[in-house]
Amino acid sequence: MAGKREQQSAYSEIQAAMLDEQSRRRKAAKILAVIGHALGRDDLSGLRALDVGCSTGFIADELALTGADTVGVDIDEPGLAKARERFGDRVEFRLADGQDLPIETESMDVIVLNHVYEHVVDPVSLVAEMRRVLKPGGVLYLGLGNRLGIMEPHYRLPFLSWLPQSAADRYMRATGKGTEYYETFRTRPGLRRLFADFDLWDYTLPVLADAKSFAGEDVVPDWVRRVPEPVLAAGLPLVPTYIWVAYKRPARPLGSTLRVPPRHLGRNGATDPNSAS
């Protein structure tokens, strides 16, 4: 499949969820809460922000509303047209491939890469571009789908992302969801290798343990906050989405102390068991 993959140039016409304003703005609130904690800031005033894979622009608009000078990029032309029509006075939208960004080197304080890597033809090039355009003191927000998540998020089919390509294609056809399975997910170790050139902090457990602080109450049941941290941690290999923050250089989150702190994953794939204090 990898050799014949083509870019999804009109993704907003494939996935209706990209047009759901309420859902997209709720997602933006979660993203901004994590970024705010990582930077130790209440807003993004005076910062430059980049939303890679912005599509219809709701998340980019929220970045702008919190004060950032914001650019949104995507190859989704129909989505960009809608974004420019609604938010073009606040956000600069560019038709551009995340694997080859028309963005100055080390010019962005904040980058959002939310559920994008599985859609691109060359995720290694995508990640290299994120590192190139991020400022040395900047932060990259990562919303990363997990191959071992039980329910595949795009088609709501259990275990779809676990399957070899040919079996996944047959599963899609048998369930009437499509003719082939496009997305390519990675496991947690695979994602760490993909982002090995960054200093990584894992916010997955803090968000699960304190969904209210991270605007995640709509997706995290209330009972989860009562689950002991070791039990939550044991389930990390199977969670559907990882929430990570990546720094270009070694750094620590600057936000207030959390009951369950973000975990330092380290750099270059090396495990670091230390957490933020």
Backbone as JSON, one array per atom type, in Angstrom:
{
  "sequence": "MAGKREQQSAYSEIQAAMLDEQSRRRKAAKILAVIGHALGRDDLSGLRALDVGCSTGFIADELALTGADTVGVDIDEPGLAKARERFGDRVEFRLADGQDLPIETESMDVIVLNHVYEHVVDPVSLVAEMRRVLKPGGVLYLGLGNRLGIMEPHYRLPFLSWLPQSAADRYMRATGKGTEYYETFRTRPGLRRLFADFDLWDYTLPVLADAKSFAGEDVVPDWVRRVPEPVLAAGLPLVPTYIWVAYKRPARPLGSTLRVPPRHLGRNGATDPNSAS",
  "N": [[0.83, -1.21, 0.0], [2.01, 1.23, 0.74], [3.55, 2.06, -1.41], [1.69, 2.94, -3.29], [0.18, 4.9, -2.21], [-1.67, 7.89, -2.26], [-1.96, 11.46, -1.84], [-4.42, 12.81, 0.37], [-6.37, 14.95, -0.85], [-8.74, 16.27, -0.43], [-9.81, 16.08, 2.2], [-11.75, 16.98, 4.0], [-14.09, 16.51, 2.69], [-14.3, 13.85, 2.79], [-14.38, 13.09, 5.45], [-16.87, 13.91, 7.5], [-16.68, 14.86, 10.06], [-14.84, 16.89, 10.16], [-16.25, 19.14, 9.64], [-17.77, 19.66, 11.8], [-18.38, 22.03, 13.88], [-18.73, 22.48, 16.68], [-17.58, 20.2, 17.85], [-14.94, 20.38, 16.88], [-14.07, 22.77, 18.04], [-14.21, 22.1, 20.73], [-12.21, 20.19, 20.75], [-10.06, 21.86, 20.19], [-9.97, 23.33, 22.58], [-8.95, 21.43, 24.37], [-6.43, 21.02, 23.26], [-5.28, 23.59, 23.55], [-5.26, 23.79, 26.33], [-3.33, 21.9, 27.07], [-1.06, 22.9, 25.7], [-0.88, 25.39, 26.98], [-0.23, 24.59, 29.61], [2.23, 23.36, 29.14], [3.8, 25.52, 28.3], [3.47, 27.22, 30.41], [1.64, 29.35, 30.37], [-1.21, 31.54, 30.1], [-2.32, 32.43, 27.79], [-1.62, 32.88, 24.24], [-0.46, 35.2, 23.4], [1.56, 37.29, 21.42], [3.0, 35.23, 20.31], [3.95, 33.05, 17.57], [2.0, 30.8, 15.75], [1.41, 27.59, 14.29], [-0.79, 25.58, 12.54], [-0.82, 22.46, 11.45], [-2.28, 20.65, 8.92], [-4.78, 21.85, 8.97], [-7.3, 21.98, 7.75], [-10.66, 22.75, 7.8], [-10.29, 24.83, 9.56], [-11.02, 25.42, 12.26], [-9.54, 24.84, 14.61], [-7.21, 26.31, 14.14], [-8.35, 28.85, 14.18], [-9.07, 29.07, 16.88], [-6.53, 29.11, 18.03], [-5.7, 31.59, 17.11], [-7.58, 33.24, 18.36], [-6.78, 33.13, 20.97], [-4.63, 34.74, 20.95], [-2.4, 34.24, 19.32], [-0.33, 34.82, 16.46], [-1.31, 33.39, 13.68], [-0.87, 30.67, 11.41], [-2.36, 28.48, 9.12], [-2.01, 25.38, 7.52], [-2.64, 23.16, 4.79], [-3.46, 20.51, 2.47], [-5.98, 20.24, 1.74], [-8.09, 21.49, -0.27], [-10.94, 22.17, -0.54], [-11.59, 22.36, 2.2], [-9.86, 24.42, 3.04], [-10.91, 26.55, 1.59], [-13.36, 26.96, 2.87], [-12.35, 27.63, 5.38], [-10.93, 30.02, 4.89], [-13.03, 31.69, 4.12], [-14.47, 32.0, 6.49], [-12.6, 32.58, 8.55], [-10.52, 34.04, 7.58], [-9.79, 36.65, 8.15], [-8.49, 36.53, 10.54], [-6.66, 34.47, 10.49], [-3.92, 33.26, 8.62], [-4.2, 31.31, 5.87], [-2.69, 28.68, 4.1], [-2.27, 26.86, 1.13], [-0.61, 24.06, 1.3], [1.82, 21.46, 1.66], [2.45, 19.51, 4.45], [4.76, 18.06, 4.47], [6.57, 19.53, 3.15], [7.04, 22.41, 3.92], [6.14, 25.82, 3.33], [7.43, 27.65, 5.13], [9.36, 29.73, 7.23], [12.54, 28.76, 8.55], [12.86, 27.84, 11.94], [10.83, 29.59, 12.94], [8.44, 29.39, 14.32], [6.64, 29.47, 17.34], [4.74, 27.81, 18.45], [3.44, 24.74, 17.41], [0.86, 22.82, 16.07], [0.1, 19.51, 15.65], [-2.2, 17.5, 15.01], [-3.63, 14.47, 14.99], [-2.65, 13.76, 12.37], [-0.36, 12.49, 11.29], [-0.89, 9.85, 10.45], [-2.12, 10.1, 8.04], [-0.44, 11.04, 6.06], [1.82, 10.67, 3.27], [4.56, 10.45, 3.68], [5.58, 10.29, 6.66], [8.01, 10.66, 8.02], [9.36, 12.73, 6.69], [7.48, 14.72, 7.22], [7.73, 15.03, 10.05], [10.36, 15.89, 10.19], [10.11, 18.4, 9.01], [8.52, 19.68, 10.91], [10.34, 19.91, 12.98], [12.24, 21.53, 11.79], [10.96, 24.06, 11.41], [10.21, 24.82, 13.95], [10.87, 26.97, 16.67], [13.83, 27.16, 18.77], [13.02, 27.4, 21.49], [10.43, 26.65, 21.35], [7.22, 24.84, 21.24], [5.82, 21.75, 20.32], [2.72, 20.44, 19.8], [1.32, 17.24, 20.01], [-1.13, 15.15, 18.86], [-1.7, 11.9, 18.76], [-2.69, 9.1, 17.06], [-3.02, 5.69, 18.05], [-1.85, 2.64, 16.9], [-2.59, 0.31, 18.2], [-4.93, 0.94, 19.47], [-8.17, -0.09, 20.3], [-10.65, 0.5, 19.01], [-10.92, 1.67, 15.83], [-10.53, 5.03, 14.89], [-11.54, 6.47, 12.65], [-13.32, 4.96, 11.13], [-14.71, 3.52, 12.93], [-14.43, 0.77, 13.46], [-13.69, -2.16, 15.15], [-10.37, -3.17, 15.92], [-9.38, -2.68, 13.37], [-7.07, -1.17, 12.66], [-5.09, -2.84, 13.52], [-4.66, -4.78, 11.65], [-2.97, -6.46, 8.88], [-2.35, -4.85, 5.68], [-3.8, -5.94, 3.44], [-5.76, -7.52, 4.69], [-7.06, -5.55, 6.16], [-8.15, -4.01, 4.11], [-10.0, -5.85, 3.04], [-11.7, -6.11, 5.23], [-12.75, -3.52, 5.36], [-14.24, -3.48, 2.95], [-16.03, -5.58, 3.43], [-17.58, -4.56, 5.48], [-18.78, -2.44, 4.34], [-17.58, 0.06, 4.49], [-15.8, 1.17, 2.78], [-13.4, 0.87, 0.04], [-10.72, 0.44, 0.49], [-8.28, 0.57, 3.14], [-6.9, 3.43, 4.2], [-5.37, 4.87, 6.18], [-2.32, 4.86, 8.12], [-1.2, 3.75, 10.99], [0.95, 3.93, 13.92], [2.53, 2.09, 16.6], [3.02, 2.78, 20.13], [5.9, 2.5, 20.73], [6.81, 2.77, 18.07], [6.0, 5.38, 17.47], [7.57, 6.82, 19.25], [10.05, 6.39, 18.12], [9.65, 7.69, 15.7], [9.52, 10.37, 16.47], [11.99, 10.81, 17.56], [14.0, 12.77, 17.54], [13.18, 14.83, 19.09], [12.64, 16.27, 22.37], [10.58, 14.64, 24.44], [7.45, 14.81, 26.15], [4.94, 13.15, 27.86], [1.58, 13.69, 28.02], [-0.65, 12.15, 28.31], [-1.58, 10.6, 30.56], [-1.91, 12.68, 32.59], [-4.09, 14.08, 31.41], [-6.09, 12.13, 31.35], [-6.35, 11.64, 34.09], [-7.14, 14.07, 35.14], [-9.36, 15.33, 33.7], [-11.0, 17.57, 33.7], [-9.35, 19.83, 34.09], [-8.07, 19.87, 31.67], [-9.95, 20.27, 29.74], [-11.27, 17.98, 28.89], [-13.58, 16.63, 29.55], [-15.7, 15.8, 28.01], [-14.92, 13.55, 26.65], [-13.58, 11.87, 28.38], [-14.62, 9.7, 30.79], [-16.05, 10.4, 34.03], [-15.4, 8.6, 36.07], [-12.82, 7.76, 35.53], [-10.92, 9.43, 36.65], [-10.67, 8.5, 39.2], [-9.22, 6.24, 39.08], [-6.29, 4.56, 40.04], [-2.99, 5.85, 39.41], [-0.93, 3.92, 38.62], [-2.51, 1.9, 37.5], [-3.79, 3.2, 35.38], [-1.49, 3.75, 33.9], [-0.7, 1.2, 33.16], [-2.42, 0.66, 31.13], [-1.56, 2.15, 28.98], [-0.35, 1.13, 26.54], [-2.61, 0.51, 24.99], [-4.28, 2.7, 24.74], [-6.37, 4.85, 22.76], [-5.47, 7.32, 21.77], [-2.52, 9.19, 22.01], [-1.28, 11.93, 23.86], [1.11, 14.1, 23.46], [3.83, 16.35, 24.16], [6.33, 18.08, 22.47], [9.64, 19.22, 22.55], [12.19, 21.14, 20.97], [14.7, 21.34, 22.02], [16.18, 20.03, 25.07], [13.88, 20.35, 27.71], [11.44, 21.41, 30.19], [8.01, 21.06, 31.14], [6.26, 24.03, 32.06], [4.06, 24.6, 33.56], [1.73, 24.56, 36.39], [2.01, 22.35, 39.27], [0.8, 19.08, 38.85], [-1.59, 16.59, 39.89], [-1.23, 14.07, 38.72], [1.58, 14.0, 37.04], [3.01, 15.05, 33.82], [4.85, 12.64, 31.92], [8.27, 12.16, 31.36], [9.54, 11.27, 28.35], [11.93, 11.4, 27.18], [14.67, 11.66, 24.82], [15.75, 10.84, 21.49], [14.76, 8.29, 21.6], [15.46, 7.24, 24.07], [14.66, 5.95, 27.23], [13.33, 7.78, 29.9], [12.55, 7.77, 33.16], [11.78, 9.86, 34.76], [9.49, 12.35, 35.99], [7.63, 15.42, 35.48], [7.9, 17.86, 38.0]],
  "CA": [[0.0, 0.0, 0.0], [2.81, 2.43, 0.89], [4.03, 2.52, -2.69], [0.64, 3.5, -4.14], [-0.61, 5.89, -1.48], [-1.74, 9.24, -2.78], [-2.38, 12.43, -0.85], [-5.87, 13.02, 0.53], [-6.41, 16.38, -1.16], [-10.05, 16.85, -0.08], [-10.16, 15.26, 3.35], [-12.98, 17.46, 4.64], [-15.22, 15.94, 1.97], [-14.33, 12.43, 3.12], [-14.74, 12.98, 6.86], [-17.79, 14.98, 7.88], [-16.31, 15.37, 11.38], [-14.07, 18.12, 10.0], [-17.2, 20.25, 9.51], [-18.51, 19.76, 13.06], [-17.74, 23.15, 14.57], [-18.73, 22.3, 18.13], [-16.6, 19.18, 18.18], [-13.59, 20.88, 16.58], [-13.69, 23.78, 19.03], [-13.93, 21.37, 21.97], [-10.87, 19.61, 20.59], [-9.11, 22.97, 20.31], [-9.84, 23.67, 24.0], [-8.05, 20.45, 24.95], [-5.09, 21.31, 22.74], [-4.8, 24.82, 24.15], [-4.99, 23.53, 27.74], [-2.03, 21.21, 27.15], [-0.02, 23.85, 25.3], [-0.77, 26.39, 28.04], [0.52, 24.02, 30.71], [3.61, 23.13, 28.72], [4.48, 26.8, 28.23], [3.24, 28.01, 31.61], [1.0, 30.59, 29.94], [-2.67, 31.54, 30.02], [-2.69, 32.71, 26.4], [-0.49, 32.78, 23.3], [-0.19, 36.55, 22.9], [2.92, 37.56, 21.02], [3.63, 34.03, 19.75], [3.54, 32.6, 16.24], [1.49, 29.43, 15.83], [1.19, 26.89, 13.02], [-1.66, 24.4, 12.61], [-0.52, 21.62, 10.28], [-3.46, 19.84, 8.69], [-5.83, 22.69, 9.57], [-8.57, 21.7, 7.07], [-11.67, 23.8, 7.82], [-9.75, 26.0, 10.25], [-11.56, 25.74, 13.58], [-8.47, 24.84, 15.61], [-6.38, 27.48, 13.84], [-9.06, 30.03, 14.64], [-8.94, 29.13, 18.33], [-5.17, 29.57, 18.32], [-5.68, 33.04, 16.87], [-8.41, 33.91, 19.35], [-6.04, 33.22, 22.23], [-3.58, 35.74, 20.83], [-1.27, 33.88, 18.47], [-0.25, 35.13, 15.03], [-1.52, 32.0, 13.31], [-0.88, 30.19, 10.04], [-2.88, 27.14, 8.95], [-1.62, 24.78, 6.24], [-3.27, 21.88, 4.45], [-3.66, 20.27, 1.04], [-7.43, 20.08, 1.62], [-8.55, 22.73, -0.89], [-12.29, 22.55, -0.12], [-11.55, 22.77, 3.59], [-9.22, 25.73, 3.13], [-11.85, 27.56, 1.07], [-14.3, 27.25, 3.96], [-11.62, 28.29, 6.45], [-10.65, 31.41, 4.49], [-14.28, 32.43, 4.1], [-14.92, 32.31, 7.85], [-11.58, 33.02, 9.5], [-9.39, 34.63, 6.86], [-9.39, 37.93, 8.73], [-7.69, 36.28, 11.74], [-5.67, 33.41, 10.26], [-3.39, 33.12, 7.26], [-4.3, 29.92, 5.42], [-1.86, 28.41, 2.94], [-2.33, 25.55, 0.51], [0.77, 23.59, 1.42], [2.04, 20.1, 2.12], [3.21, 19.49, 5.68], [6.04, 17.41, 4.24], [7.43, 20.51, 2.48], [6.35, 23.62, 4.36], [6.62, 27.14, 2.91], [7.54, 28.36, 6.4], [10.74, 30.03, 7.55], [13.19, 27.92, 9.55], [12.85, 28.31, 13.33], [9.99, 30.79, 12.99], [7.19, 29.13, 15.01], [6.69, 29.2, 18.78], [3.8, 26.73, 18.73], [2.96, 23.97, 16.26], [-0.14, 21.79, 16.39], [0.02, 18.38, 14.72], [-3.25, 16.75, 15.69], [-4.2, 13.38, 14.18], [-2.23, 14.03, 11.0], [0.74, 11.66, 10.77], [-1.36, 8.61, 9.83], [-2.7, 10.41, 6.74], [0.53, 11.54, 5.09], [2.56, 9.66, 2.53], [5.9, 10.32, 4.23], [5.58, 10.92, 7.99], [9.37, 11.02, 8.43], [9.57, 14.08, 6.17], [6.59, 15.6, 7.97], [8.31, 15.3, 11.36], [11.56, 16.7, 9.96], [9.67, 19.78, 8.76], [8.1, 20.24, 12.2], [11.55, 20.27, 13.73], [12.92, 22.65, 11.11], [10.3, 25.37, 11.55], [9.99, 25.13, 15.36], [11.92, 27.72, 17.35], [14.51, 26.38, 19.82], [12.25, 27.41, 22.73], [9.02, 26.42, 21.04], [6.59, 23.59, 21.65], [5.03, 21.03, 19.32], [1.65, 19.61, 20.36], [1.12, 16.02, 19.22], [-2.24, 14.25, 19.09], [-1.19, 10.77, 17.98], [-3.45, 7.87, 17.09], [-2.27, 4.49, 18.39], [-2.22, 1.49, 16.09], [-3.19, -0.73, 19.04], [-6.23, 1.33, 19.98], [-9.09, -1.17, 19.89], [-11.63, 1.0, 18.04], [-10.32, 2.58, 14.84], [-11.3, 6.26, 15.08], [-12.13, 7.05, 11.44], [-14.38, 4.11, 10.59], [-15.39, 2.89, 14.07], [-14.36, -0.68, 13.3], [-12.72, -2.69, 16.11], [-9.15, -3.87, 15.51], [-9.05, -2.42, 11.97], [-5.69, -0.7, 12.5], [-4.18, -3.93, 13.88], [-4.58, -5.78, 10.59], [-2.16, -6.22, 7.69], [-3.08, -4.02, 4.72], [-4.76, -6.68, 2.61], [-6.87, -7.91, 5.55], [-7.79, -4.33, 6.5], [-8.95, -3.66, 2.93], [-11.14, -6.78, 2.97], [-12.58, -5.73, 6.35], [-13.45, -2.31, 4.92], [-15.23, -3.83, 1.93], [-17.05, -6.44, 4.02], [-18.45, -3.76, 6.35], [-19.35, -1.34, 3.56], [-16.98, 1.34, 4.89], [-14.94, 1.68, 1.72], [-12.74, -0.16, -0.75], [-9.41, 0.17, 1.04], [-7.95, 1.28, 4.37], [-5.83, 4.36, 3.84], [-4.56, 5.36, 7.29], [-1.23, 4.02, 8.59], [-0.89, 4.1, 12.37], [2.11, 3.32, 14.57], [2.4, 1.79, 18.02], [3.74, 3.71, 21.0], [7.35, 2.49, 20.44], [7.03, 3.31, 16.73], [5.86, 6.83, 17.55], [8.77, 7.36, 19.91], [11.13, 6.39, 17.13], [9.35, 8.71, 14.7], [9.79, 11.7, 17.04], [13.17, 10.61, 18.4], [14.85, 13.95, 17.57], [12.57, 15.8, 20.0], [12.53, 15.96, 23.79], [9.15, 14.33, 24.51], [6.73, 14.68, 27.42], [3.66, 12.48, 27.64], [0.47, 14.26, 28.79], [-1.82, 11.27, 28.24], [-2.09, 10.29, 31.9], [-2.49, 13.87, 33.23], [-5.4, 14.41, 30.83], [-7.03, 11.12, 31.82], [-6.54, 11.75, 35.53], [-7.74, 15.36, 35.49], [-9.96, 15.76, 32.44], [-11.58, 18.9, 33.84], [-8.31, 20.84, 33.88], [-7.63, 19.85, 30.28], [-11.13, 20.4, 28.87], [-11.52, 16.68, 28.28], [-14.69, 15.95, 30.22], [-16.64, 15.24, 27.03], [-14.43, 12.28, 26.12], [-13.04, 11.05, 29.47], [-15.65, 9.5, 31.83], [-15.68, 10.92, 35.34], [-14.82, 7.56, 36.93], [-11.41, 7.53, 35.2], [-10.06, 10.21, 37.55], [-10.5, 7.77, 40.45], [-8.37, 5.07, 38.84], [-4.91, 4.82, 40.46], [-2.06, 6.12, 38.31], [-0.29, 2.71, 38.06], [-3.48, 1.16, 36.67], [-3.88, 3.96, 34.13], [-0.24, 3.59, 33.16], [-0.66, -0.15, 32.6], [-3.23, 0.63, 29.92], [-1.04, 3.05, 27.95], [-0.14, 0.53, 25.21], [-3.85, 0.32, 24.24], [-5.12, 3.89, 24.65], [-6.55, 5.17, 21.34], [-4.75, 8.53, 21.37], [-1.51, 9.74, 22.91], [-1.13, 13.38, 23.86], [2.5, 14.4, 23.78], [4.4, 17.66, 23.86], [7.71, 17.9, 22.02], [10.51, 20.39, 22.53], [13.34, 20.98, 20.07], [15.84, 21.16, 22.91], [15.73, 19.55, 26.38], [13.08, 21.34, 28.42], [10.46, 20.87, 31.1], [6.77, 21.83, 31.2], [6.36, 25.15, 32.98], [2.79, 24.8, 34.24], [1.62, 24.23, 37.81], [2.14, 20.95, 39.64], [-0.4, 18.3, 38.64], [-1.67, 15.37, 40.71], [-0.52, 13.1, 37.89], [2.38, 14.87, 36.16], [3.44, 14.49, 32.54], [6.0, 11.75, 32.0], [9.34, 12.48, 30.42], [9.9, 10.13, 27.5], [13.32, 11.56, 26.78], [15.06, 12.06, 23.47], [16.43, 9.81, 20.73], [14.24, 6.97, 21.95], [15.93, 6.77, 25.36], [13.65, 6.04, 28.27], [13.62, 8.55, 31.09], [11.39, 7.55, 34.03], [11.47, 11.03, 35.57], [8.3, 13.11, 35.66], [7.71, 16.83, 35.85], [7.52, 18.12, 39.38]],
  "C": [[0.86, 1.25, 0.0], [3.27, 2.96, -0.46], [2.96, 3.18, -3.55], [-0.2, 4.55, -3.43], [-0.54, 7.24, -2.17], [-2.25, 10.17, -1.7], [-3.9, 12.57, -0.82], [-6.12, 14.53, 0.38], [-7.76, 17.04, -0.86], [-10.61, 16.12, 1.13], [-11.47, 15.69, 4.0], [-14.23, 16.96, 3.93], [-15.34, 14.44, 2.19], [-14.84, 12.23, 4.54], [-15.6, 14.16, 7.29], [-17.44, 15.59, 9.23], [-15.53, 16.67, 11.29], [-14.97, 19.34, 9.89], [-18.0, 20.48, 10.78], [-17.86, 20.82, 13.94], [-17.66, 22.93, 16.07], [-17.66, 21.31, 18.55], [-15.17, 19.68, 17.97], [-13.15, 21.92, 17.6], [-13.48, 23.14, 20.41], [-12.54, 20.74, 21.92], [-9.81, 20.69, 20.75], [-8.9, 23.35, 21.77], [-8.89, 22.71, 24.71], [-6.61, 20.75, 24.54], [-4.5, 22.54, 23.43], [-4.49, 24.63, 25.64], [-3.64, 22.85, 27.93], [-0.9, 22.16, 26.79], [0.2, 24.89, 26.4], [0.01, 25.86, 29.23], [1.98, 23.83, 30.34], [4.43, 24.43, 28.71], [4.36, 27.62, 29.51], [2.6, 29.34, 31.32], [-0.51, 30.42, 29.91], [-3.17, 31.85, 28.61], [-1.44, 32.64, 25.54], [-0.13, 34.13, 22.7], [1.29, 36.73, 22.59], [3.65, 36.39, 20.41], [3.14, 33.77, 18.33], [3.15, 31.13, 16.32], [1.21, 28.89, 14.43], [0.32, 25.68, 13.27], [-1.46, 23.61, 11.33], [-1.65, 20.62, 10.1], [-4.7, 20.54, 9.22], [-7.21, 22.46, 8.98], [-9.5, 22.9, 7.16], [-11.38, 24.93, 8.8], [-10.22, 26.28, 11.66], [-10.47, 25.79, 14.65], [-7.53, 26.02, 15.39], [-7.04, 28.76, 14.34], [-8.96, 30.17, 16.16], [-7.54, 29.55, 18.76], [-5.08, 31.09, 18.16], [-6.47, 33.78, 17.94], [-7.72, 34.02, 20.71], [-4.78, 34.07, 22.1], [-2.46, 35.44, 19.88], [-1.43, 34.42, 17.05], [-0.21, 33.78, 14.32], [-1.52, 31.77, 11.81], [-1.46, 28.77, 10.05], [-2.5, 26.6, 7.59], [-2.32, 23.45, 6.05], [-3.25, 21.74, 2.94], [-5.13, 20.09, 0.72], [-8.03, 21.38, 1.06], [-9.98, 23.1, -0.52], [-12.35, 23.02, 1.33], [-10.95, 24.15, 3.75], [-10.14, 26.84, 2.62], [-12.85, 27.95, 2.15], [-13.6, 28.01, 5.08], [-11.36, 29.76, 6.11], [-11.92, 32.26, 4.54], [-14.69, 32.87, 5.51], [-13.86, 33.0, 8.7], [-10.4, 33.73, 8.85], [-8.94, 35.97, 7.39], [-8.49, 37.75, 9.95], [-6.53, 35.33, 11.49], [-5.2, 33.46, 8.81], [-3.42, 31.64, 6.88], [-3.51, 29.74, 4.13], [-2.12, 26.99, 2.44], [-0.91, 25.02, 0.44], [0.79, 22.19, 2.01], [2.89, 20.15, 3.39], [4.56, 18.83, 5.55], [7.03, 18.33, 3.54], [6.84, 21.89, 2.73], [6.97, 24.9, 3.8], [6.71, 28.09, 4.12], [9.02, 28.55, 6.71], [11.27, 29.09, 8.65], [13.19, 28.61, 10.91], [12.05, 29.6, 13.5], [8.72, 30.62, 13.82], [7.42, 28.81, 16.48], [5.84, 28.01, 19.16], [3.41, 26.06, 17.42], [1.96, 22.94, 16.78], [-0.13, 20.76, 15.27], [-0.94, 17.37, 15.35], [-3.9, 15.74, 14.75], [-3.93, 13.6, 12.69], [-1.28, 12.97, 10.46], [0.25, 10.43, 10.02], [-1.91, 8.83, 8.42], [-1.67, 10.74, 5.67], [1.3, 10.4, 4.45], [3.91, 9.39, 3.19], [5.96, 11.0, 5.6], [6.97, 11.32, 8.48], [9.7, 12.43, 7.94], [8.7, 15.1, 6.89], [7.22, 16.0, 9.3], [9.57, 16.15, 11.22], [11.21, 18.16, 9.71], [9.19, 20.44, 10.05], [9.32, 20.72, 12.98], [12.25, 21.47, 13.09], [12.27, 23.98, 11.44], [10.05, 25.76, 13.0], [11.17, 25.91, 15.93], [12.59, 26.86, 18.43], [13.74, 26.33, 21.14], [10.79, 27.11, 22.54], [8.51, 25.06, 21.49], [5.74, 23.05, 20.51], [4.01, 20.16, 20.04], [1.4, 18.43, 19.42], [-0.11, 15.26, 19.71], [-2.02, 13.06, 18.18], [-2.06, 9.53, 18.14], [-2.55, 6.67, 17.28], [-2.75, 3.31, 17.56], [-2.94, 0.42, 16.91], [-4.44, -0.26, 19.78], [-7.29, 0.37, 19.45], [-10.08, -0.69, 18.83], [-10.96, 1.99, 17.09], [-11.16, 3.85, 14.76], [-12.02, 6.79, 13.84], [-13.36, 6.27, 10.97], [-15.14, 3.35, 11.67], [-15.5, 1.38, 13.89], [-13.32, -1.23, 14.27], [-11.59, -3.44, 15.43], [-8.74, -3.61, 14.06], [-7.57, -2.06, 11.8], [-4.66, -1.76, 12.88], [-3.82, -4.8, 12.68], [-3.53, -5.44, 9.53], [-3.0, -5.53, 6.62], [-4.14, -4.78, 3.94], [-5.98, -7.09, 3.43], [-7.72, -6.69, 5.93], [-8.67, -3.88, 5.33], [-10.18, -4.55, 2.8], [-12.17, -6.46, 4.05], [-13.4, -4.5, 5.97], [-14.55, -2.65, 3.93], [-16.36, -4.65, 2.52], [-18.04, -5.66, 4.88], [-19.07, -2.58, 5.62], [-18.78, 0.02, 3.89], [-16.1, 1.96, 3.8], [-14.28, 0.53, 0.99], [-11.35, -0.5, -0.23], [-9.18, 1.03, 2.28], [-6.72, 2.14, 4.13], [-4.86, 4.63, 4.99], [-3.48, 4.34, 7.7], [-0.8, 4.49, 9.98], [0.38, 3.4, 12.84], [1.77, 3.02, 16.03], [3.16, 2.84, 18.82], [5.26, 3.68, 20.77], [7.66, 3.06, 19.05], [6.93, 4.82, 16.7], [7.06, 7.46, 18.23], [9.94, 7.39, 18.95], [10.92, 7.49, 16.1], [9.73, 10.1, 15.19], [11.06, 11.69, 17.9], [14.08, 11.83, 18.48], [14.29, 15.07, 18.43], [12.72, 15.32, 21.45], [11.03, 15.84, 24.09], [8.64, 14.24, 25.94], [5.33, 14.17, 27.12], [2.6, 13.04, 28.6], [-0.75, 13.34, 28.81], [-2.41, 11.0, 29.61], [-2.61, 11.53, 32.64], [-3.88, 14.23, 32.7], [-6.45, 13.4, 31.3], [-7.36, 11.31, 33.31], [-7.22, 13.03, 35.96], [-8.34, 15.99, 34.23], [-10.51, 17.18, 32.53], [-10.56, 19.99, 33.57], [-7.87, 20.94, 32.43], [-8.79, 19.81, 29.3], [-11.49, 19.09, 28.18], [-12.71, 15.93, 28.85], [-15.67, 15.32, 29.24], [-16.2, 13.88, 26.51], [-13.88, 11.35, 27.19], [-14.1, 10.9, 30.55], [-15.14, 9.93, 33.2], [-15.0, 9.86, 36.2], [-13.33, 7.35, 36.68], [-10.5, 8.26, 36.17], [-9.82, 9.49, 38.88], [-9.64, 6.52, 40.3], [-6.94, 5.4, 39.26], [-3.97, 4.97, 39.26], [-1.4, 4.85, 37.77], [-1.22, 1.9, 37.16], [-3.67, 1.87, 35.34], [-2.65, 3.72, 33.27], [-0.15, 2.21, 32.5], [-1.44, -0.24, 31.3], [-2.69, 1.47, 28.78], [-0.81, 2.38, 26.59], [-1.4, 0.44, 24.36], [-4.71, 1.58, 24.15], [-5.24, 4.32, 23.19], [-5.73, 6.36, 20.86], [-3.74, 8.91, 22.44], [-1.47, 11.25, 22.74], [0.27, 13.68, 24.36], [2.82, 15.85, 23.48], [5.87, 17.43, 23.52], [8.44, 19.24, 22.0], [11.7, 20.1, 21.61], [14.61, 20.72, 20.86], [15.32, 20.64, 24.25], [15.05, 20.65, 27.17], [12.13, 20.62, 29.36], [9.18, 21.69, 30.99], [6.82, 22.86, 32.32], [5.09, 25.4, 33.78], [2.83, 24.37, 35.7], [1.72, 22.72, 38.03], [0.79, 20.23, 39.49], [-0.39, 17.07, 39.54], [-0.99, 14.2, 40.01], [0.28, 13.91, 36.88], [2.66, 14.23, 34.81], [4.71, 13.67, 32.72], [7.02, 12.12, 30.94], [9.72, 11.23, 29.64], [11.33, 10.23, 27.01], [13.48, 11.91, 25.32], [15.81, 10.91, 22.82], [16.05, 8.4, 21.18], [14.67, 6.46, 23.3], [14.85, 6.97, 26.42], [14.16, 6.87, 29.44], [12.42, 8.46, 32.01], [10.99, 8.79, 34.81], [10.23, 11.75, 35.06], [8.51, 14.56, 36.02], [7.27, 16.99, 37.29], [6.63, 19.34, 39.46]]
}
